[in-house]
Structure formats: C-alpha cells, structure tokens
Amino acid sequence: MELTTNHFLFLSAALFIVGMMGVLTRRNILVVLMCVEMMVAAVAITFVAFSNETQTVNGQVFVLFALAIAAAESAVGLAIVVALSRRGKAPD
C-alpha cells in the first residue's frame, strides 16, 4: 500500500482537531502552547504534502519559516509564563 496525499491530509486534520480541542478545553498555559505547536505541525504536514503533490519546494520553504516563527513564539510564551510565575511567588 502506497501512501498518498490523502493519507497525509487525514493525519494533518486529526492532529489539528486534537490540538484545537486542547486549546479550547485546557486551562494550563503550557498545555495550550503545546497544543498550538501541534496545530502548527499539522499545517506543516499539509504544506509538505501539497508540495510533494505539485513537485515544488514552495511548501517546504514556507514550512521552514513557519516552524522558525513557531519556535520563537514558544520561547516568548514560555518566558512570559516563567516571569509571571516568579512574580507570583515574590514576597510582598
């Protein structure tokens, strides 16, 4: 059995739905950030699948930029969480 674009699109849709449900239902900010990263990964799988289907590298280049931006977003989000947790524990 050969993997087709449809297989990757179904995988991407499943990952995106799981990530979306995590963002909508969880209250822990770290879990929400992980779910957002899962959603970005699902979109990246879609771009790579369509890039493979059309035999171009445009989707793969876009994925590299999207993952770099997602990594920066995660770093900033984690820094905010750490700063807020330290601020909450400071004596008055």
Secondary structure in CASP SS format (residue, H / E / C, confidence):
PFRMAT SS
TARGET T0000
AUTHOR 0000-0000-0000
METHOD secondary structure of the structure
MODEL  1
M C 1.00
E C 1.00
L C 1.00
T C 1.00
T H 1.00
N H 1.00
H H 1.00
F H 1.00
L H 1.00
F H 1.00
L H 1.00
S H 1.00
A H 1.00
A H 1.00
L H 1.00
F H 1.00
I H 1.00
V H 1.00
G H 1.00
M H 1.00
M H 1.00
G H 1.00
V H 1.00
L H 1.00
T H 1.00
R C 1.00
R C 1.00
N C 1.00
I H 1.00
L H 1.00
V H 1.00
V H 1.00
L H 1.00
M H 1.00
C H 1.00
V H 1.00
E H 1.00
M H 1.00
M H 1.00
V H 1.00
A H 1.00
A H 1.00
V H 1.00
A H 1.00
I H 1.00
T H 1.00
F H 1.00
V H 1.00
A H 1.00
F H 1.00
S H 1.00
N H 1.00
E H 1.00
T H 1.00
Q C 1.00
T C 1.00
V C 1.00
N H 1.00
G H 1.00
Q H 1.00
V H 1.00
F H 1.00
V H 1.00
L H 1.00
F H 1.00
A H 1.00
L H 1.00
A H 1.00
I H 1.00
A H 1.00
A H 1.00
A H 1.00
E H 1.00
S H 1.00
A H 1.00
V H 1.00
G H 1.00
L H 1.00
A H 1.00
I H 1.00
V H 1.00
V H 1.00
A H 1.00
L H 1.00
S H 1.00
R H 1.00
R H 1.00
G H 1.00
K H 1.00
A C 1.00
P C 1.00
D C 1.00
END
